[in-house]
Amino acid sequence: MVKDARQPVIVGVGEIADRPVHVMDALDPAGLMTAALEVAERDAGAALLPMLDRLDIINEISWPYPDPCREITDRLGVRSVDARYRPVGGQTPTLALHEAALAIQSGEIEVAAICGGEAEHSVRRAGREGVTLPWPEQIANFRPIRGGDFQSPLARALELTTPVNVYPLYENATRAAWGQSLAEGQRESATIWANNARIGAGRDTAWIRDEVDADAILSDAGGNRLIAWPYRKLMVANPIVNQGAAVILTSLGRAREAGIPEHRLVYVHGGAAADEPRDILARERYDGSVVMTAVLDAARRLSGGNFDAVELYSCFPCVPKMARRALSLGEDADLTVTGGLTFFGAPLNDYMTHAIVAMVGRLRDRCGLGLLYGQGEYVTKHHALVLGSSPPASPLADQFRLEEVEARAATAGPPLATSYLGPATLEAFTIPFDRDERPRFGVMIGRNPAGERVAARIDADDHATMTLLMRDQPAVGINGIVVEGENDVPCWRVS
């Protein structure tokens, strides 16, 4: 057990949910971040913000400031701090925490903070009410760089550029691999989501604080429409929130100098990170993620195989379903301490900062080890971090990226046959729906007889193929044929 003065410890956490009566009183994202940092400082019980050496700001989307670092540091009055604006990615908060912890351990810095905030609910409300928010200048016509910008021309032509169109590929492929009927797969998703809702209902900063049972999550009542097969609205992340969160960490020596009680400290035990190829069509498989499993295995080794609490990223059900299997957790296990991205809320890249806040609270209350697993883009960026109420057995490893795993993943995918026409077997599929619950189109990913990957569109009016894909028994493995389609985009139908 290590108790070195340079050991990194989390000493303060804070979060806020802003629900103004009048939208003109709403906090902007920088205001949410500043407020969360101030809550975190009060939680620490020590004046640490003036001592900040480093401030990691999670990429925010709802109100793009010309200089977000300056915006936050000016409000805090800490202009000399090394402020870093992090790239897009749902795993970014845990990554920022891990890197800051290493910098504290090395002596490079002594006090660090991570903060993030989004005010998408207020932005949209102001648009509906036709008012101009009294917030600072924002970048006009701002367009963030996202996962869709890294897709191949064929993937873009097939609209595999948004999470809601991509994650069902994994849902439908994993369900087939696990031998589940549609009803069984949906019931598992709904059970996990209902448990998330129960946990979220107990947290003051959750955006949706109502318990929602599994039957309601599966029902089409109350506007719970199909978004992309087989996901309904209550199964997908909810980014229309006003939430901010912050974490302050420092060295054990500085924490003791500040008089912070030992029972309030939470220790960083380490973790692992690795990425899949960014192009969705370059992946090795869709019935699981070797990279995810490797990252979670590495984290589990740090814990000796057991966690007292876990937070498994939950933008779409396939993610915690794959992760819980990698961790050998039961379907009825609590897979969140926060409430999940549907019910707690999904402030875009910042959800895992809230998860850190929730995990710190859990470990202070009950002691033990907690796992934070974040994910970015489309099952692309994976990061797992282990926290504990007691010191780790050894210092943090300087290298936590699984480079060999990444190298293998980069070359494991089959060659893509972009101009292929002929027989092809279904490997994964997705079907986006319009607001009236009508299929817009489908996308198949499959293999031709040579083992090459093919991808093609499925016409919405191809009722025979659509019916086969949406039946109760898994459709993965059925045969079809790729033919010429409109605008040079191939089309696939059952043979």
Buried (B, 14 or more C-beta within 10 A) or exposed (E): EBEEEBBBBBBBBBBBBBEEEEBBEBBBBBBBBBBBBBBBBEBBBBEBBEBBBBBBBBBBBBBBBEBBBEBBBEBBEBEEBBBBBBEBBBBBBBBBBBBBBBBBBEEEBBBBBBBBBBBBBBBEBBEEEEEEBEBEEBEEEEEEEBBBEBBBEBBEBBBBBBBBBBBBBBBBBBBBBBEBEBEEBBBBBBBBBBBBBBBBBEBEBBBBBEBBBBEBBBBEEEEBBBBBBBBBBBBBBBBBBBBBBBBBBBBBBBBBEBEBEEEBBBBBBBBBBBBBBBBBBBBBBBBBBBBBBBBBBBBBEBBEEEBBBBBBBBBBBBBBBBBBBBBEBEEEBBBBBBBBBBBBBBBBBBBBBBBBBBBBBBBBEEEBBBBBBBBBBBBBBBBBBBBBBBBBEEBBEEEBEBEEBBEBBEEBBBEBBBEBBEBBBBBBBBBBBEEEEEBEBBBBBBBBEEEBBBBBBBBBEBEEBBEBBBEEEBBBEBEBBBEEBEEEBBBBBBE
